[in-house]
């Protein structure tokens, strides 16, 4: 089976993604971050504004409900084929001795 590698359409012009939609947390606390949308509006990047704790699981969440793409269609943020949704990923930071 061959999967399509087509990238999703860009976000609608003027779309802002803030820390209410794309954020990182550790335990019960949200980390201080800044979100930037790329010039082509196809990528949003989280920049950490504080050191990440060593040896910890960091969770990053993207809530896409209500976002539109450049064609006026809804964004499928969790990739399930339905409009909207929330995608969460996590990663471990390296332990510090």
Backbone as a printed PyTorch tensor [residue, N CA C, xyz], in Angstrom:
tensor([[[  0.8400,  -1.1690,   0.0000],
         [  0.0000,   0.0000,   0.0000],
         [  0.8890,   1.2380,   0.0000]],

        [[  0.5180,   2.2210,  -0.7510],
         [  1.2790,   3.4540,  -0.8550],
         [  0.4990,   4.5890,  -0.2130]],

        [[  1.1500,   5.3340,   0.6650],
         [  0.4990,   6.4570,   1.3380],
         [  0.8190,   7.7460,   0.6190]],

        [[ -0.1220,   8.6530,   0.6070],
         [  0.0830,   9.9630,  -0.0020],
         [  0.9650,  10.8060,   0.9070]],

        [[  1.8960,  11.5020,   0.3150],
         [  2.7690,  12.3830,   1.0740],
         [  2.4130,  13.8460,   0.8310]],

        [[  1.2350,  14.0760,   0.2740],
         [  0.8150,  15.4480,   0.0040],
         [  0.6810,  16.2030,   1.3170]],

        [[  1.2000,  17.4130,   1.3440],
         [  1.0920,  18.2050,   2.5600],
         [ -0.2900,  18.8470,   2.6250]],

        [[ -0.7680,  19.1100,   3.8200],
         [ -2.0790,  19.7340,   3.9600],
         [ -2.0520,  21.1570,   3.4140]],

        [[ -3.2020,  21.7060,   3.0810],
         [ -3.2290,  23.0840,   2.5880],
         [ -2.8120,  24.0520,   3.6910]],

        [[ -2.3510,  25.2330,   3.3240],
         [ -1.9500,  26.2130,   4.3390],
         [ -3.1640,  26.7170,   5.1270]],

        [[ -2.8800,  27.2840,   6.2720],
         [ -3.9370,  27.9100,   7.0620],
         [ -4.4660,  29.1460,   6.3420]],

        [[ -5.6710,  29.5320,   6.6660],
         [ -6.2610,  30.7400,   6.0830],
         [ -5.3890,  31.9510,   6.4290]],

        [[ -5.3350,  32.9060,   5.5140],
         [ -4.5560,  34.1300,   5.7390],
         [ -5.0210,  34.8030,   7.0240]],

        [[ -4.0620,  35.3000,   7.7760],
         [ -4.3790,  36.0110,   9.0050],
         [ -4.6330,  35.1180,  10.2130]],

        [[ -4.5600,  33.7920,  10.0310],
         [ -4.7930,  32.8840,  11.1540],
         [ -3.6910,  33.0350,  12.1920]],

        [[ -4.0900,  33.1970,  13.4120],
         [ -3.1550,  33.2580,  14.5320],
         [ -3.3360,  32.0000,  15.3590]],

        [[ -2.2410,  31.3870,  15.7620],
         [ -2.2910,  30.2430,  16.6600],
         [ -1.5520,  30.6510,  17.9170]],

        [[ -2.2960,  30.7380,  18.9930],
         [ -1.7080,  31.1510,  20.2590],
         [ -1.5150,  29.9950,  21.2060]],

        [[ -1.1060,  30.3230,  22.4230],
         [ -0.8560,  29.3180,  23.4440],
         [ -2.1250,  28.6460,  23.9410]],

        [[ -3.2890,  29.1270,  23.5070],
         [ -4.5340,  28.4500,  23.8590],
         [ -4.7930,  27.2630,  22.9340]],

        [[ -4.1710,  27.2420,  21.7500],
         [ -4.3510,  26.1660,  20.7710],
         [ -3.1620,  25.2250,  20.6630]],

        [[ -1.9710,  25.7400,  20.8520],
         [ -0.7490,  24.9420,  20.7290],
         [  0.1110,  25.2270,  21.9530]],

        [[  0.2650,  24.2060,  22.7950],
         [  0.9720,  24.4270,  24.0530],
         [  1.6640,  23.1480,  24.5100]],

        [[  2.5870,  23.3320,  25.4370],
         [  3.3230,  22.2090,  26.0250],
         [  3.1080,  22.2330,  27.5240]],

        [[  3.0370,  21.0400,  28.1080],
         [  2.9220,  20.9840,  29.5650],
         [  3.7740,  19.8680,  30.1330]],

        [[  4.0570,  20.0240,  31.4030],
         [  4.8220,  19.0450,  32.1750],
         [  4.0610,  18.8580,  33.4740]],

        [[  3.5720,  17.6490,  33.7150],
         [  2.7300,  17.4320,  34.8890],
         [  1.4420,  18.2340,  34.7270]],

        [[  1.1330,  19.0310,  35.6980],
         [ -0.0940,  19.8400,  35.6510],
         [  0.1960,  21.2950,  35.2700]],

        [[  1.4150,  21.5890,  34.8410],
         [  1.7810,  22.9790,  34.5630],
         [  2.1070,  23.1830,  33.0930]],

        [[  1.5190,  24.2260,  32.5100],
         [  1.8880,  24.6060,  31.1430],
         [  3.2400,  25.2910,  31.1730]],

        [[  4.0550,  24.9470,  30.2020],
         [  5.3730,  25.5590,  30.0750],
         [  5.2540,  26.8920,  29.3520]],

        [[  6.1730,  27.7900,  29.6400],
         [  6.1980,  29.0810,  28.9470],
         [  6.7050,  28.8500,  27.5280]],

        [[  5.8850,  29.1930,  26.5490],
         [  6.2350,  28.9770,  25.1470],
         [  5.7950,  30.1510,  24.2960]],

        [[  6.3060,  30.1570,  23.0770],
         [  5.8890,  31.1110,  22.0440],
         [  5.5780,  30.2740,  20.8110]],

        [[  4.5000,  30.6120,  20.1080],
         [  4.1090,  29.8790,  18.9070],
         [  4.2930,  30.7900,  17.7010]],

        [[  4.9070,  30.2520,  16.6530],
         [  5.0580,  31.0110,  15.4090],
         [  4.5530,  30.1690,  14.2470]],

        [[  3.7870,  30.8190,  13.3660],
         [  3.3050,  30.1800,  12.1430],
         [  4.2680,  30.5680,  11.0320]],

        [[  4.6740,  29.6000,  10.2070],
         [  5.6260,  29.8600,   9.1260],
         [  5.0280,  30.8010,   8.0820]],

        [[  5.8910,  31.3750,   7.2720],
         [  5.4560,  32.3260,   6.2390],
         [  4.4980,  31.6820,   5.2400]],

        [[  4.6740,  30.3810,   4.9550],
         [  3.7650,  29.7200,   4.0090],
         [  2.5040,  29.1870,   4.6950]],

        [[  2.3880,  29.3970,   5.9950],
         [  1.2260,  29.0310,   6.8210],
         [  0.9530,  27.5210,   6.8400]],

        [[  1.9970,  26.7100,   6.6120],
         [  1.8450,  25.2460,   6.6440],
         [  2.4000,  24.6190,   7.9200]],

        [[  3.1450,  25.3930,   8.6950],
         [  3.8070,  24.8650,   9.8830],
         [  3.6610,  25.8250,  11.0460]],

        [[  3.3850,  25.2820,  12.2180],
         [  3.4080,  26.0700,  13.4590],
         [  4.4750,  25.4520,  14.3500]],

        [[  5.2950,  26.2990,  14.9490],
         [  6.4110,  25.8380,  15.7710],
         [  6.2740,  26.3690,  17.1840]],

        [[  6.5310,  25.5000,  18.1670],
         [  6.5330,  25.8960,  19.5690],
         [  7.9820,  26.1550,  19.9730]],

        [[  8.2330,  27.3370,  20.5230],
         [  9.5490,  27.6780,  21.0550],
         [  9.4310,  27.7210,  22.5720]],

        [[ 10.3120,  26.9990,  23.2490],
         [ 10.2920,  26.9530,  24.7070],
         [ 11.0280,  28.1630,  25.2570]],

        [[ 10.3960,  28.8700,  26.1930],
         [ 10.9640,  30.0860,  26.7610],
         [ 11.5540,  29.8500,  28.1470]],

        [[ 11.6270,  28.5910,  28.5280],
         [ 12.2410,  28.2140,  29.7940],
         [ 12.9170,  26.8600,  29.5850]],

        [[ 13.9050,  26.5410,  30.4040],
         [ 14.5530,  25.2370,  30.2570],
         [ 13.5510,  24.1110,  30.5200]],

        [[ 13.6330,  23.0650,  29.7130],
         [ 12.7810,  21.9040,  29.9390],
         [ 13.3860,  21.0690,  31.0620]],

        [[ 12.5530,  20.5480,  31.9660],
         [ 13.0900,  19.7410,  33.0590],
         [ 13.7190,  18.4450,  32.5440]],

        [[ 14.8750,  18.0810,  33.0710],
         [ 15.5670,  16.8710,  32.6500],
         [ 14.8530,  15.6090,  33.1040]],

        [[ 14.9350,  14.5740,  32.2840],
         [ 14.3440,  13.2950,  32.6220],
         [ 12.8400,  13.3460,  32.7970]],

        [[ 12.1720,  14.1490,  31.9780],
         [ 10.7280,  14.3570,  32.1410],
         [  9.9680,  14.1040,  30.8500]],

        [[  8.7030,  13.7430,  30.9950],
         [  7.8260,  13.5850,  29.8370],
         [  7.1240,  14.9210,  29.5860]],

        [[  7.3440,  15.4710,  28.4010],
         [  6.7190,  16.7300,  27.9830],
         [  5.6000,  16.3720,  27.0160]],

        [[  4.4480,  16.9740,  27.1920],
         [  3.3090,  16.7300,  26.3050],
         [  3.0070,  18.0120,  25.5370]],

        [[  2.8530,  17.8880,  24.2140],
         [  2.5220,  19.0200,  23.3460],
         [  1.1290,  18.7610,  22.7730]],

        [[  0.2570,  19.7650,  22.8530],
         [ -1.1290,  19.6320,  22.4240],
         [ -1.4600,  20.6910,  21.3770]],

        [[ -2.1590,  20.2660,  20.3230],
         [ -2.6560,  21.1670,  19.2810],
         [ -4.1610,  20.9700,  19.1530]],

        [[ -4.9340,  22.0080,  19.4500],
         [ -6.3910,  21.9730,  19.3450],
         [ -6.7960,  22.7690,  18.1060]],

        [[ -7.3430,  22.0800,  17.0940],
         [ -7.6050,  22.7280,  15.8080],
         [ -9.0730,  23.0830,  15.5740]],

        [[ -9.9390,  22.8280,  16.5340],
         [-11.3570,  23.1460,  16.3540],
         [-11.5470,  24.6110,  15.9590]],

        [[-12.2930,  24.8370,  14.8810],
         [-12.5940,  26.1910,  14.4260],
         [-11.5810,  26.8050,  13.4780]],

        [[-10.4390,  26.1700,  13.2610],
         [ -9.4500,  26.7110,  12.3240],
         [ -9.8430,  26.3710,  10.8900]],

        [[ -9.5220,  27.2780,   9.9710],
         [ -9.8130,  27.0490,   8.5520],
         [ -8.5410,  27.0970,   7.7370]],

        [[ -8.5520,  26.3430,   6.6240],
         [ -7.4200,  26.3860,   5.7040],
         [ -7.6450,  27.4900,   4.6780]],

        [[ -6.6720,  27.6750,   3.7990],
         [ -6.7180,  28.7600,   2.8210],
         [ -7.9010,  28.6440,   1.8610]],

        [[ -8.4290,  27.4370,   1.6820],
         [ -9.5850,  27.2290,   0.8130],
         [-10.9130,  27.3990,   1.5200]],

        [[-10.8770,  27.7450,   2.8130],
         [-12.0990,  27.9380,   3.5800],
         [-12.6170,  26.6770,   4.2510]],

        [[-11.8910,  25.5800,   4.0760],
         [-12.3050,  24.3250,   4.7000],
         [-11.7650,  24.2050,   6.1110]],

        [[-12.3510,  23.3120,   6.8970],
         [-11.8740,  23.1190,   8.2680],
         [-10.5480,  22.3730,   8.3080]],

        [[ -9.7440,  22.6830,   9.3000],
         [ -8.4690,  22.0090,   9.5130],
         [ -8.7310,  20.7180,  10.2910]],

        [[ -8.1220,  19.6260,   9.8500],
         [ -8.2060,  18.3370,  10.5360],
         [ -6.9280,  18.1690,  11.3560]],

        [[ -6.9070,  18.7250,  12.5470],
         [ -5.6920,  18.7630,  13.3560],
         [ -5.2220,  17.4400,  13.8970]],

        [[ -6.1250,  16.4860,  14.0600],
         [ -5.7060,  15.1980,  14.5990],
         [ -5.5720,  14.1160,  13.5360]],

        [[ -5.8200,  14.4760,  12.2760],
         [ -5.5890,  13.5530,  11.1720],
         [ -6.5410,  12.3810,  11.0900]],

        [[ -7.7550,  12.5140,  11.6580],
         [ -8.7010,  11.3980,  11.6220],
         [ -9.7230,  11.4970,  10.4850]],

        [[ -9.5590,  12.5110,   9.6180],
         [-10.4750,  12.6710,   8.4900],
         [-11.7070,  13.5030,   8.7980]],

        [[-11.8770,  13.9160,  10.0430],
         [-13.0100,  14.7560,  10.4470],
         [-12.5010,  16.1490,  10.8080]],

        [[-13.3210,  17.1810,  10.5960],
         [-12.8930,  18.5480,  10.9230],
         [-12.5290,  18.7060,  12.3980]],

        [[-11.5420,  19.5570,  12.6460],
         [-11.1500,  19.8790,  14.0190],
         [-10.3930,  18.7580,  14.6770]],

        [[-10.5070,  18.7090,  15.9700],
         [ -9.8380,  17.6590,  16.7390],
         [ -8.6140,  18.1670,  17.4630]],

        [[ -8.1410,  17.3480,  18.3660],
         [ -6.9660,  17.6780,  19.1660],
         [ -5.9330,  16.5810,  19.0080]],

        [[ -4.7240,  16.9800,  18.6910],
         [ -3.6060,  16.0320,  18.5700],
         [ -2.6540,  16.2870,  19.7270]],

        [[ -2.2330,  15.2070,  20.3500],
         [ -1.2850,  15.2960,  21.4590],
         [ -0.1140,  14.3760,  21.1720]],

        [[  1.0860,  14.8730,  21.4300],
         [  2.2750,  14.0360,  21.3290],
         [  3.1030,  14.2710,  22.5790]],

        [[  3.9430,  13.3280,  22.8800],
         [  4.7950,  13.5040,  24.0420],
         [  6.2000,  13.0180,  23.7220]],

        [[  7.1480,  13.5180,  24.5090],
         [  8.5330,  13.1070,  24.3470],
         [  9.2180,  13.1790,  25.7020]],

        [[ 10.3060,  12.4540,  25.8220],
         [ 11.0950,  12.4580,  27.0540],
         [ 12.3340,  13.3280,  26.8740]],

        [[ 12.6290,  14.1290,  27.8650],
         [ 13.8640,  14.9010,  27.8360],
         [ 14.9780,  14.0430,  28.4130]],

        [[ 16.2030,  14.3690,  28.0800],
         [ 17.3450,  13.5990,  28.5700],
         [ 17.5430,  13.8440,  30.0640]],

        [[ 17.9260,  12.7950,  30.7990],
         [ 18.1960,  12.9930,  32.2220],
         [ 19.4610,  13.8240,  32.4100]],

        [[ 19.4600,  14.6090,  33.4520],
         [ 20.6200,  15.4500,  33.7500],
         [ 21.2260,  14.9640,  35.0630]],

        [[ 22.5280,  14.6880,  35.0240],
         [ 23.1910,  14.1890,  36.2230],
         [ 23.9790,  15.2840,  36.8950]]])
